């Protein structure tokens, strides 16, 4: 998983690049709207590391989604947000994995690949060296329910939501209490949320991955 782990510079590359998402009373929706001149959604920015993964906005049975495909590559899409996770502490999303990176395992630095990852980024001054990330992943090998510290960057804490081939090709709706997850992972009160990111990578295992994700929003309950 070379994206977040090869350096913290990615936390600031897009710090002011995308417009903030306004916070309604009960929900903060993360829109996925196709751009006329780009395959990335409106308001999202792309960061590529090893190779170039495919990404596009597609209409599916759950609405508009990000479709991600990786061939020994690593690509993330970021969108800036700004709010207090205590007031909108639940992250909701739907995802589907079509192909897992063969042999991927978040617990092994040399095999750290996932078909789909969704991150909540908590910038702490100075953000270039002191930001924390909570990542929710569908891993090929690590067991579901595991809390794993990145073997490449200790300020990334992974919660393994799904594991292995079971459920491939099916949509799953997920909901996580990010506020409680952050406290469990970092043993402190969280700062303001600064960004949300979606990523696919299969660069370490040199294999293939494919996934979809959509209906992303934060809610107060």
GULUM-953300 format. One record per residue (C-alpha): y negated, z negated, x negated. Coordinates in steps of 0.001 Angstrom, whole numbers, padded with zeros to 6 digits, always signed. Example, Ala and Ser with C-alpha at 12.3 -4.5 7.8 and 13.67 -1.06 7.14 Angstrom:
GULUM-953300
+004500-007800-012300
+001060-007140-013670
end
This chain:
GULUM-953300
+000000+000000+000000
-002567+001234-002406
-005487+001426+000044
-006729-002127+000343
-004824-003368-002629
-006095-001209-005482
-009512-002798-005247
-011984-004588-003058
-014536-001780-003299
-013263-000374+000009
-014810-003358+001789
-018322-002203+001011
-017944+001574+000882
-018590+001793+004612
-020510-001450+005109
-023505+000319+006613
-021979+003690+007328
-021012+003375+010985
-022982+002042+013945
-022186-001436+015230
-020276-001793+018481
-022225-003736+021094
-020439-006749+022548
-020081-006914+026350
-019576-010294+027959
-015783-010305+028029
-014622-007397+025854
-015580-005503+022739
-014080-002045+023040
-013401+000007+019914
-013920+003578+021128
-011845+006506+019912
-013900+009591+020717
-013187+012966+019166
-016000+014407+017073
-016883+018080+017424
-017059+018690+013676
-014447+016294+012305
-010924+015063+013031
-012128+011472+012582
-013450+009731+015703
-017169+009366+016336
-018504+006290+014502
-015505+005945+012205
-015432+006596+008458
-012481+007751+006372
-011313+006456+002998
-008556+008262+001119
-006754+006949-001952
-003540+008657-003017
-003222+012098-001491
-004574+012918+001938
-002890+011645+005090
-003375+013526+008332
-005403+011968+011129
-006629+013250+014471
-007736+012108+017906
-005171+013000+020557
-004792+012518+024294
-001610+010607+025121
-000144+008746+028064
-002236+005678+027128
-005460+007652+026667
-007147+008787+023482
-005412+007612+020321
-005497+008018+016586
-002527+010043+015362
-001716+009340+011700
+000719+011194+009426
+001377+010448+005765
+003332+012290+003095
+003188+010036-000001
-000468+009356+000811
-002787+006494+001788
-005666+006830+004243
-007737+004367+006270
-010297+004767+009042
-012984+002089+009355
-015445+001172+012073
-018199-001389+011722
-018397-004256+014230
-020327-007518+014219
-019470-010547+016331
-018167-014096+016254
-014366-014125+016486
-014532-017492+018258
-016082-015840+021317
-013788-012769+021353
-010751-014121+019562
-008018-011843+020930
-007317-008433+019411
-005522-006083+021796
-004052-002692+020967
-001223-000264+021721
+000794+001539+019100
+003783+003799+018622
+005624+004640+015411
+007431+007963+015101
+008544+007601+011470
+008636+004643+009084
+008189+004983+005300
+011764+004725+004054
+012297+001587+001993
+008825+000168+002617
+008449-003615+002331
+005158-005510+002329
+006754-008283+000263
+007325-005953-002698
+004283-004690-004611
+006035-001447-005542
+007159-000719-001945
+004094-001841+000021
+003916+000981+002610
+003591+000879+006396
+003468+003517+009110
+000638+001655+010838
-001683-001214+009956
-004667-002585+011835
-007067-004874+009971
-009885-007217+010929
-012297-007587+008002
-014332-010776+007476
-017070-010158+004877
-018167-013251+002947
-021062-013123+000526
-020776-011493-001894
-018642-009068+000132
-017620-007042-002913
-015443-009874-004220
-015146-012394-001439
-014063-010829+001858
-010934-011838+003741
-008704-009509+005743
-006181-010138+008488
-003700-007280+008809
-001234-006654+011622
+001544-004288+010596
+004723-002521+011596
+006806-002840+008438
+010011-001103+007455
+011683-004108+005843
+009857-007436+006215
+010996-009437+009272
+008832-009610+012368
+006961-012885+012632
+006445-013186+008873
+003079-014124+007389
+002784-012420+004007
+000084-012567+001354
-000551-009176-000199
+001139-008845-003571
-001798-006711-004716
-004800-008600-003335
-004539-012247-002316
-007351-012106+000253
-005260-009881+002519
-002922-011808+004838
-000384-009772+006794
+001214-010692+010086
+004364-008595+010584
+004372-007710+014278
+007207-005187+014334
+009940-004470+011812
+012444-001697+011269
+013630+001213+013391
+014064-000609+016687
+011530+000721+019158
+010626+003894+017294
+009082+006464+019624
+008043+003862+022210
+004629+002442+023026
+004078-001285+022590
+001113-003343+023769
+000116-006112+021373
-002228-009093+021612
-003091-011517+018823
-005318-014563+018614
-007207-013524+015487
-009183-016753+015380
-006031-018868+015141
-004349-016367+012817
-007309-016511+010438
-007263-020311+010338
-003496-020325+009762
-003800-017757+006972
-006903-019038+005156
-007138-022690+006237
-010836-022391+007087
-013164-021385+009907
-013723-017618+009948
-017057-015946+009234
-018366-013149+011449
-016208-010068+011847
-017687-007116+009960
-015249-004262+010380
-012036-003057+011960
-009750-000652+010148
-006622+001369+010857
-004446+002633+008030
-001274+004512+007181
+000298+004696+003753
+003504+005852+002140
+002250+006426-001390
+004299+003732-003104
+007633+004863-001647
+006692+008573-001823
+008040+009060+001695
+006840+010051+005177
+005180+008015+007922
+003820+008833+011372
+002213+006690+014060
-000251+006451+016959
-002682+003680+017901
-005202+003253+020694
-006651+001071+023463
-008139-001229+020808
-010424-004038+021958
-011331-007671+021409
-011334-010002+024390
-012393-013541+025164
-009109-014380+026903
end
